[in-house]
């Protein structure tokens, strides 16, 4: 089975939960490729990164210039030099009415996937799930799996607040565990948010941490 991992950065020493998934799949004989926004160049890396030759399996997305003009010029260059790999995907990605201001930025995400197909596209964190969803809609082959972590589900929760997380259909429900008298007085017991709202909030909050944002 061919599996693509989409992560914000790789390798990151603290994210052993991602590393363990990757090495576990490799041990089972699966073909794993890693796609990351950045290489954080941390002074220390986990021994398994070298043991499994994971850098050789890692594809870094083209860096997005902060300057808008340079960003557009580089995106145009990427389109021209990679158009032959998959003309249809490139053309579908240039849907300005749909993607609006993110159109050119999303090109940077698509480029490493143009000539590849997978059985599973595994995304870690909601914002990377957004990018995975984009790739599926453009036509990249693979079944999308997004794994949310504590960073995602705790967004918007006040510090020290106790909640109970449960899922009802397509809705993620955060049930407050505040004092029942306060709940009765406020008349509100549940705060319900859709999964796409969790991803949207996650995307906004993680942008400053080099997460998988356009």
PyMOL commands that set and color helices and strands:
alter all, ss='L'
color gray80, all
select helices_A, chain A and resi 16-27+47-51+54-57+68-85+87-93+96-113+126-138+150-153+180-186+195-209
alter helices_A, ss='H'
color red, helices_A
select strands_A, chain A and resi 2-9+31-38+58-60+120-124+143-147+163-168+171-176+190-194
alter strands_A, ss='S'
color yellow, strands_A
deselect
rebuild
show_as cartoon
